[in-house]
Amino acid sequence: MLEEIIEILKEVHAEVDYMSEDKLIDKRIFDSFDVVNVVGELMDAFDVEITAEHMVPENFNSAQAICKLVESLSED
């Protein structure tokens, strides 16, 4: 799943090393428009519902955090 998420993220910013970057939001690599695009792609790709309550920086600061979020939503 992580590899699929990284492919989605690369569509937004191909130059980022998503395996090591852990401050996508804190460093303002991703802005709110980028997050909205990623959320839409994640919901389509993994058939999950990401709501406003999930839209916090700690869920989107890294590919690993995004993967953890998607995994937890997939279990529900």
C-alpha atoms as an extended CHARMM CRD file, in Angstrom:
* protein
*
        76  EXT
         1         1  MET       CA              0.0000000000        0.0000000000        0.0000000000  PROA      1               0.0000000000
         2         2  LEU       CA              2.8420000000        2.4160000000        0.7990000000  PROA      2               0.0000000000
         3         3  GLU       CA              4.1890000000        2.1340000000       -2.7390000000  PROA      3               0.0000000000
         4         4  GLU       CA              0.7720000000        3.0340000000       -4.1800000000  PROA      4               0.0000000000
         5         5  ILE       CA              0.5140000000        6.0290000000       -1.8670000000  PROA      5               0.0000000000
         6         6  ILE       CA              3.9660000000        7.2340000000       -2.8790000000  PROA      6               0.0000000000
         7         7  GLU       CA              2.9350000000        7.0270000000       -6.5380000000  PROA      7               0.0000000000
         8         8  ILE       CA             -0.0840000000        9.2220000000       -5.7540000000  PROA      8               0.0000000000
         9         9  LEU       CA              2.1290000000       11.6860000000       -3.8730000000  PROA      9               0.0000000000
        10        10  LYS       CA              4.6220000000       11.8180000000       -6.7520000000  PROA      10              0.0000000000
        11        11  GLU       CA              1.8310000000       13.0960000000       -8.9880000000  PROA      11              0.0000000000
        12        12  VAL       CA              1.7350000000       16.1900000000       -6.7490000000  PROA      12              0.0000000000
        13        13  HSD       CA              5.4810000000       16.7240000000       -6.1190000000  PROA      13              0.0000000000
        14        14  ALA       CA              7.7120000000       14.2930000000       -7.9960000000  PROA      14              0.0000000000
        15        15  GLU       CA             10.9200000000       15.7880000000       -6.5890000000  PROA      15              0.0000000000
        16        16  VAL       CA             10.2610000000       14.8070000000       -2.9390000000  PROA      16              0.0000000000
        17        17  ASP       CA             11.9040000000       11.7620000000       -1.3350000000  PROA      17              0.0000000000
        18        18  TYR       CA              8.7690000000       10.3410000000        0.2560000000  PROA      18              0.0000000000
        19        19  MET       CA             10.6150000000        7.4980000000        1.9840000000  PROA      19              0.0000000000
        20        20  SER       CA             12.5270000000        9.9370000000        4.2070000000  PROA      20              0.0000000000
        21        21  GLU       CA             10.4800000000       13.1560000000        4.2810000000  PROA      21              0.0000000000
        22        22  ASP       CA              8.3980000000       13.4080000000        7.4500000000  PROA      22              0.0000000000
        23        23  LYS       CA              7.3420000000       17.0610000000        7.4300000000  PROA      23              0.0000000000
        24        24  LEU       CA              5.3390000000       17.4960000000        4.2300000000  PROA      24              0.0000000000
        25        25  ILE       CA              2.9230000000       19.8610000000        5.9600000000  PROA      25              0.0000000000
        26        26  ASP       CA              5.2410000000       21.3860000000        8.5760000000  PROA      26              0.0000000000
        27        27  LYS       CA              7.8050000000       22.3820000000        5.8990000000  PROA      27              0.0000000000
        28        28  ARG       CA              4.9730000000       23.5590000000        3.6180000000  PROA      28              0.0000000000
        29        29  ILE       CA              5.9850000000       21.1630000000        0.8720000000  PROA      29              0.0000000000
        30        30  PHE       CA              2.2750000000       20.4010000000        0.5760000000  PROA      30              0.0000000000
        31        31  ASP       CA             -0.2320000000       23.2360000000        0.7230000000  PROA      31              0.0000000000
        32        32  SER       CA             -3.9460000000       22.8450000000        1.3280000000  PROA      32              0.0000000000
        33        33  PHE       CA             -4.6730000000       22.4570000000       -2.3850000000  PROA      33              0.0000000000
        34        34  ASP       CA             -2.1290000000       19.6160000000       -2.6040000000  PROA      34              0.0000000000
        35        35  VAL       CA             -3.7310000000       17.8740000000        0.3830000000  PROA      35              0.0000000000
        36        36  VAL       CA             -7.2000000000       18.1440000000       -1.1580000000  PROA      36              0.0000000000
        37        37  ASN       CA             -5.8790000000       16.5930000000       -4.3870000000  PROA      37              0.0000000000
        38        38  VAL       CA             -4.1410000000       13.7790000000       -2.5090000000  PROA      38              0.0000000000
        39        39  VAL       CA             -7.2340000000       13.0930000000       -0.3860000000  PROA      39              0.0000000000
        40        40  GLY       CA             -9.3740000000       12.7540000000       -3.5110000000  PROA      40              0.0000000000
        41        41  GLU       CA             -6.8980000000       10.3580000000       -5.0890000000  PROA      41              0.0000000000
        42        42  LEU       CA             -6.6140000000        8.2970000000       -1.8860000000  PROA      42              0.0000000000
        43        43  MET       CA            -10.3820000000        8.0040000000       -1.5280000000  PROA      43              0.0000000000
        44        44  ASP       CA            -10.6820000000        6.8170000000       -5.1400000000  PROA      44              0.0000000000
        45        45  ALA       CA             -7.7060000000        4.4520000000       -5.0250000000  PROA      45              0.0000000000
        46        46  PHE       CA             -8.4500000000        2.8040000000       -1.6740000000  PROA      46              0.0000000000
        47        47  ASP       CA            -12.2280000000        3.2460000000       -1.3950000000  PROA      47              0.0000000000
        48        48  VAL       CA            -11.9990000000        5.0300000000        1.9640000000  PROA      48              0.0000000000
        49        49  GLU       CA            -13.7830000000        8.0940000000        3.3190000000  PROA      49              0.0000000000
        50        50  ILE       CA            -11.3970000000       10.7800000000        4.5690000000  PROA      50              0.0000000000
        51        51  THR       CA            -13.3780000000       13.3930000000        6.4640000000  PROA      51              0.0000000000
        52        52  ALA       CA            -12.5510000000       16.8100000000        7.9280000000  PROA      52              0.0000000000
        53        53  GLU       CA            -11.6660000000       15.2250000000       11.2740000000  PROA      53              0.0000000000
        54        54  HSD       CA             -8.8340000000       13.3270000000        9.5520000000  PROA      54              0.0000000000
        55        55  MET       CA             -7.4360000000       16.5140000000        7.9990000000  PROA      55              0.0000000000
        56        56  VAL       CA             -4.7520000000       17.2070000000       10.5840000000  PROA      56              0.0000000000
        57        57  PRO       CA             -1.0430000000       17.7190000000        9.8320000000  PROA      57              0.0000000000
        58        58  GLU       CA              0.1080000000       14.5860000000       11.6520000000  PROA      58              0.0000000000
        59        59  ASN       CA             -1.9260000000       12.4500000000        9.2090000000  PROA      59              0.0000000000
        60        60  PHE       CA             -0.2780000000       14.0420000000        6.1660000000  PROA      60              0.0000000000
        61        61  ASN       CA              3.2970000000       14.8720000000        7.1950000000  PROA      61              0.0000000000
        62        62  SER       CA              4.7210000000       11.6920000000        5.6450000000  PROA      62              0.0000000000
        63        63  ALA       CA              3.8590000000        8.8820000000        3.2770000000  PROA      63              0.0000000000
        64        64  GLN       CA              4.0240000000        6.5290000000        6.2480000000  PROA      64              0.0000000000
        65        65  ALA       CA              1.4970000000        8.6170000000        8.2220000000  PROA      65              0.0000000000
        66        66  ILE       CA             -0.8190000000        8.7090000000        5.2120000000  PROA      66              0.0000000000
        67        67  CYS       CA             -0.4710000000        4.9390000000        4.8510000000  PROA      67              0.0000000000
        68        68  LYS       CA             -1.3340000000        4.4490000000        8.5340000000  PROA      68              0.0000000000
        69        69  LEU       CA             -4.4170000000        6.6500000000        8.1040000000  PROA      69              0.0000000000
        70        70  VAL       CA             -5.5960000000        4.7800000000        5.0180000000  PROA      70              0.0000000000
        71        71  GLU       CA             -4.9980000000        1.4160000000        6.7000000000  PROA      71              0.0000000000
        72        72  SER       CA             -7.0220000000        2.4480000000        9.7500000000  PROA      72              0.0000000000
        73        73  LEU       CA             -9.8740000000        3.6870000000        7.5410000000  PROA      73              0.0000000000
        74        74  SER       CA             -9.7890000000        0.4790000000        5.4970000000  PROA      74              0.0000000000
        75        75  GLU       CA            -10.3690000000       -1.5570000000        8.6560000000  PROA      75              0.0000000000
        76        76  ASP       CA            -13.5510000000        0.3420000000        9.5570000000  PROA      76              0.0000000000
